[in-house]
Amino acid sequence: MKRFYHKKLIRDKIPKIIEVNKGKYKVRIMKKGEFKRELKKKLIEEAKEVIKAKKDELLKELADVLELIKSIAESENIDFKLIEKKQKQRRKERGGFKKRLFLIWSDKPAGK
């Protein structure tokens, strides 16, 4: 039997999907600290998939990113409504991205 070593956080229903497809697997439950780190690593993985996604895949990839953002917030006991509130505050203070501006240079470091 050939094995594929993934060594990453997976969604809760993946083991059942593997079983339905007559597959075998091994999982373990992570401790809280490791889980929090793996959620953030998974967010990076999914964000990279957003970059590569074709138009017809984009909705699915964005939904995956949102699921991870919500899961990270929950793991840190941050109410998602607070994230939305902070998003609106940041938009009011610094703007959104509607103007499609691309900064070429400035005489100050980024973010200042």
Residue pairs with C-beta under 8 A, 6 or more apart in sequence:
1 24
8 38
8 41
8 42
8 45
9 30
9 35
9 38
9 39
9 41
9 42
10 27
15 25
15 27
18 24
18 25
19 25
30 38
32 75
35 75
36 72
36 75
36 76
39 68
39 71
39 72
39 75
40 72
42 68
43 65
43 68
43 69
43 72
46 61
46 64
46 65
46 68
47 65
49 61
49 64
50 58
50 61
50 62
50 65
53 60
53 61
69 83
70 80
73 79
73 80
73 83
74 80
103 110
